[in-house]
Amino acid sequence: MGFHRSSIGRILDMHPCLLTSDPHLHLHPTFDFLLNEVEIPFLDISRSINRCPRLLVSSVSNQLRPALVFLKELGFVGPRKLNYQTTLLLVYNVERSLMGKIEFLMGLGFEFVEVKNMVVRAPGILTLSVERNMKPKFEYFVREMKGDPGELKKFPQFFSFSLERKIKPRHRMLVEYGLNMPLSSMLKVNDGEFNARLFEMRLRMVEES
């Protein structure tokens, strides 16, 4: 499967129960599921497991398969089907976790079809805590940034950025200089690029004044 010894050690440290599990009964079904139902390429199986070792200790019938069905209904099919980077979504319980994010976004006024498009474009949303992460970010976006929720349909990745380390500091810098910037331009770049854009915008303001 392409696992390095160091990776195996880390996985066993995280889930020592694997040391005593029957490979045929507990591991083979998971590998078979990832290969044949999720359709992860053989060479990417180890990458999926390294990214989320919990896949190996999750029940195929009770957890992984129901999650796959739900995620396919959301739109993770065809070109957007699960890959080694997004198979970690399979370990999130449908009722207790995944549905909560969908209901939160719909509660903000988005239609179900819009929410489906948002989470497929920004799968990381489905791994976030509604109370500790998504809600505080949305409240800051609306109250402090005076943002239009429609912007979040265009850039759902907003929810994946740190509120304290990136969103607030950059927004405050823009406010300080009386500038505006699209969410994607404000957040997707590194600090150096952001500061360069800010400097260019300030220069233009001086030239136009």
N, C-alpha and C positions, 0 to 999 in steps of 0.2 A: 504493500500500500504506500510505501515511500516515507514511512515515519523515521525520523532521526532518533538516535538513542536519547538525546537530551529532551526531545519532545515527549517521548514515551515516559521518561522519568517525571516530567512536569505533569503529565496527564494522570499518572498514578498517584502523585502527591495530592492532586486535587480530588481524585476519586479512588481511594485505596480499595474500595469494594471490588474494583475490577481485577485485583490480584487473585481473588477467590471465585470469580464468576466463571461460569462455563462458556468458553468462546462460542461453541456451537449454539447454545441456547440464548445467550445474551448479546454477543457481539455480531455474529453473522447476520441476524435479522436486521440490525441497524445498517450494516454495510449494504446488504441487499436492497433495503428500502431506499437508501441514498442513491444507489446506482440505478435501480430499475424504476422506482416510482418518482423520485425527485429528479432523476436523470442528471445527476452530477457526474461529469467525466471521471473515469477511473483515477487519472493522475491528480484530480482535484479533491479526492476524498480525504487525503491526509491534511490538506489545507483547511477543509471544512472542520475536521475534528480538532486540529490545532487551534483554530479560531474559537471553537465552542466545544470543549471536551464533554460538556454536559449532554451532548447528543448521545454519547455512549451509555449513559445511565438513564435515559428517558425511554419509556415504553413506546414501542412503535404503534401498537393498537390503541392505547389510551391517550397518548400525547402527540407523537409525531405525525401520524396519519390524519387525525382530526385537524391539526394545525395546518397541514398541507392543503387539505380540502378548503379550509377557510381562506387561506392566502390565495389560492387559485381563484376563488370567488371574488377576491378583492382586485384581481388583475395581474397576479404574478404568473403569467403564462406567456408562451411564445417568446419574443425577444426579451421580455421582462421576467421570465421565469426565474426561480431561485437559482443562485449560483453559490460558489464556495464562500462568498462574502456575506450572503444573506441567509444561509441555512440556519444561522443561530436563531432566526425568528421561529423556527420549528419548536423550540423548547419553551416558548411562551404559551401559557394556557389560554385557550380561546375565550372562555367565559370570564375568567378572573383577570385577564391582562389585555389581550388584543382588542376585545370588544370595548373595553373602557376607553381606549384611545379613539376608536371610531365614534363612540357616543359623545365624547368630549368635543371632537371637531364638528360633529353635526349640531351639537348644542351651541356652537358659535355662529350657526346660521348657514353652514355649508350644506349643499345637497349631497346625498350619498355618492352620486357619481363623481362629484368634485372631490370628496374625501378619498375615494378610491384612487383617483388620479394623483392626489397629493402623496399618499403613502407609497404608491408604486414609484413615484419620482424621488421620494425621500424615505426609504425603508427604515432608516434610523429612528424615525418618529415612533415606530411601534415598540421600541425598546425603552422609551422614556417613561418616567413617572408623571402621571397627570398632575398630582397635587404638588410635588416637589420641583417639577421642571416645566411642563407645558403651560400650566395655569399662570405661574408667576411671569413667564415670558410674554404670554398673550396680554396680561394685564399691563405690563410695562409698555408693550407695543401700542396699546390703545390709549392708555392714560398719559404716558410721558412722551411717547413719540408721535402721538396723534395720528397713528397709522390707520390706513384703510384695510380692513380685513381682506378685501379683495387682493391686496398685494401678496398675501400669504398663499393664495392659490397659485400665483406665478412663481413664488419662491418659498415652498414649504420647508426647505432646508433651514429656514430661520430658526425653527425649534431645536435644531441640532447644535447650535452654537451656544457657548457659555454666556449666560446673562451677565455675570459679574466680571468675567475676564475679557469679553469681547463686545457684547451688545451695548452695555451701559457706557463703557469708556469711549467707544467710537461715536455713539450717539451724542454724548456730552461734548465731544470735540467739535462735532458738526454744529451743535447748538451755539457753542461759544463763538464760532466764527460766522454764524448766520448762514450756514450752508445746508443744502439738501443733497441726498445721494440715494439712488435706488438700493433696496435691501441687498441685492446680490453684489452690487459694487462695493457696498459698505462692509460686507462680511466675508466674501469668498477669498479676498486677497490677504496676504500676510501683512504684518505691521509696516514693513518697509514700503510696500506698494501702496498701502492705504495712506501713509504719510505723504508719499509722493503725489498721489492724487489730490490730497488735501492742499498741498502746497501749490499745485497747478491751479486749482480752483480759486485759491486766495489771490494768486497773481492775476488771474483773469478779472477778478473783482476790482483790483487796483487799476488795471488797464482801462476798465470800462467806466471807472468813476471819474 
